[in-house]
Amino acid sequence: MRQRVLKAAEYLGYRVNRLAQGLISERSILVGVLVGNMSAPYMARQLEALSGALLREGMQCLLLNAAATEGTGISGLIDRILEFRVRAIVVMSGVPPSAIVKECLSNGVRVILVNKLIDGAKTDTILTDDVAGARLAAQRLIDDGCKRPAIISSVAGTLSLTRRTEAAAARFAEAGLSPVIWAKGTTTYEGGARAARETLARPGIDGAFCVTDFLALGYLDAARVEMGRRVPEDLSVVGFDDIPQASWESYRMTTVRQPVDTLISAIMRAILRDAARSKAVNDVLPVELVERSTTRK
């Protein structure tokens, strides 16, 4: 009988409607993932890993592009989240609109914040230890003998970038150094290149901590090609994230590694937990310094 049913289903082109099953069981298989800059290599890497983990658990990623709401408002995005009855929403956007989080929570949708904090919101929160990582980066430049370091950030002003900038500045200050803090451009390759042109035009800059690897790639290329700096002989550079490009032979960049596998495991634990029976996930994930050839041995 089973074989006859399966054969008939194949003939008729029948497929199980997972959304309908979710309505019957009141347990949605959809997980909303709110992102901002999807072109950033580290974000793309996170999305690839998270979507794969969801599929292995029989769930589906509903990708929500926060950048697409610029100039049009976020009401449509909120409506989309609520219309699809997502099981939870993972907020990976750089600066999540608090209205989205509050609206989701008021409608019973669980929210998982990744490297974000919203005061008073009852959410699952997963943070990378940006403070420890930035201090590691600053210490590496101090160990290289840098006397006039620069900290390269952007105008984005996200929690992660702010924490990294402040922690590195604090460590430099403890060592008696006064870093140049540059935060004018975008968090992109082009932003990093602009930072190199402007900071290296000043006398004495001998080290740079770029708060993301994407910034660091642009900084390195402009420093070497346009400004004629030898790395690491004249200039030491440390990034943050350890995106795949950081290990490419043309860069071999010293950086702070964020643990993508550990991050995704924490997100999945938050998604799969029984909200009625278990406590919210509040994790701070450790980081490590990866030494390559943009700092002196």
Beta strands, then each sheet from edge to edge (+ up, - down):
strand 1: 30-35
strand 2: 60-65
strand 3: 88-91
strand 4: 110-114
strand 5: 124-128
strand 6: 149-152
strand 7: 180-182
strand 8: 207-210
strand 9: 236-241
strand 10: 254-257
strand 11: 282-285
strand 12: 288-290
sheet 1: 2+ 1+ 3+ 4+ 5+ 11+
sheet 2: 7+ 6+ 8+ 9+ 10+ 12-
end
